[in-house]
Amino acid sequence: PAVQQAQRDEVNYMIVPDYTVSITSNDTDYGTVDVASVTVDEWTAISASSNKLTIGSTVITATAKTWYEFSSWGTLPSKVTESLSVTATFEAEAQADSDS
């Protein structure tokens, strides 16, 4: 009976797949990200607010270099359901015209 119970428990145990989210910069001369990849369970939440990307409990920060600014994380799913790549996009700072 103990073996049968263990077999039933094993059959009822659901394996949740792990996925890797790779995080990159569109140009490392413009800016960088502080985490290159995160491995999470399927259905982990993913969201962005300004230059912060949150994947589960991990917060990734995109930092622009001088003369550049963070632009976007692109289109994100709300949950991780497969391995994916997320790109932090940086662009040149908008320069005000000056007559000097």
C-alpha positions as CSV (number, residue, x, y, z in Angstrom):
1,P,0.0,0.0,0.0
2,A,2.8,2.5,0.8
3,V,4.4,1.9,-2.7
4,Q,1.0,2.3,-4.4
5,Q,0.5,5.6,-2.5
6,A,3.9,6.8,-3.5
7,Q,3.2,6.0,-7.2
8,R,-0.2,7.9,-7.0
9,D,1.6,10.9,-5.4
10,E,4.2,10.8,-8.2
11,V,1.6,10.7,-10.9
12,N,-0.3,13.6,-9.3
13,Y,2.9,15.7,-9.1
14,M,2.8,18.3,-11.9
15,I,6.2,19.3,-13.2
16,V,6.3,23.0,-14.0
17,P,8.8,23.8,-16.8
18,D,11.5,26.4,-16.4
19,Y,12.1,29.0,-19.0
20,T,15.0,31.5,-19.5
21,V,14.4,35.2,-20.1
22,S,17.4,36.7,-21.8
23,I,17.8,40.5,-21.3
24,T,20.0,42.5,-23.6
25,S,20.7,46.1,-24.7
26,N,20.0,47.2,-28.3
27,D,23.5,48.8,-28.2
28,T,25.9,48.5,-25.2
29,D,27.5,51.8,-26.3
30,Y,24.1,53.5,-25.5
31,G,23.3,51.6,-22.3
32,T,23.4,48.4,-20.3
33,V,21.2,46.1,-18.3
34,D,22.4,44.7,-14.9
35,V,21.1,41.1,-15.3
36,A,21.7,39.1,-18.5
37,S,19.2,36.3,-17.9
38,V,16.7,34.9,-15.4
39,T,15.4,31.4,-15.2
40,V,11.8,31.2,-14.0
41,D,8.9,28.8,-13.7
42,E,6.2,28.9,-16.4
43,W,3.5,31.5,-15.7
44,T,5.8,33.8,-13.9
45,A,4.7,37.4,-14.1
46,I,6.7,39.9,-16.2
47,S,6.2,43.6,-16.4
48,A,8.0,46.9,-16.9
49,S,7.8,50.3,-15.4
50,S,10.1,53.0,-16.9
51,N,13.7,51.5,-16.9
52,K,12.8,48.7,-14.5
53,L,11.9,45.2,-15.8
54,T,10.4,42.9,-13.2
55,I,10.3,39.1,-13.8
56,G,8.9,37.3,-10.8
57,S,10.8,38.7,-7.8
58,T,13.8,39.8,-9.9
59,V,14.1,43.5,-10.9
60,I,16.4,44.3,-13.8
61,T,17.6,47.9,-14.3
62,A,18.4,49.4,-17.7
63,T,21.0,52.2,-17.3
64,A,21.7,54.7,-20.1
65,K,25.2,56.0,-20.8
66,T,26.0,59.7,-21.1
67,W,24.2,61.4,-24.0
68,Y,21.7,58.5,-24.3
69,E,18.4,57.7,-22.6
70,F,16.3,54.6,-22.0
71,S,13.5,54.3,-24.5
72,S,11.5,51.0,-23.9
73,W,11.5,47.3,-23.2
74,G,9.4,46.6,-26.2
75,T,6.2,44.5,-26.2
76,L,6.1,42.1,-23.3
77,P,3.8,39.2,-22.4
78,S,2.1,39.4,-19.0
79,K,3.4,35.9,-18.1
80,V,6.4,33.8,-19.1
81,T,5.1,30.8,-21.1
82,E,8.3,30.1,-23.2
83,S,11.9,31.1,-23.2
84,L,12.2,34.6,-24.6
85,S,14.5,37.6,-25.2
86,V,13.7,41.1,-24.0
87,T,15.7,44.1,-25.3
88,A,16.2,47.4,-23.5
89,T,16.2,50.1,-26.2
90,F,18.3,53.2,-25.8
91,E,18.5,56.2,-28.0
92,A,20.3,59.5,-28.3
93,E,19.0,62.1,-25.9
94,A,16.8,64.7,-27.5
95,Q,19.0,67.8,-27.9
96,A,17.5,71.2,-27.6
97,D,18.6,73.6,-30.4
98,S,20.9,76.2,-29.2
99,D,22.4,79.2,-30.9
100,S,25.9,79.5,-29.4
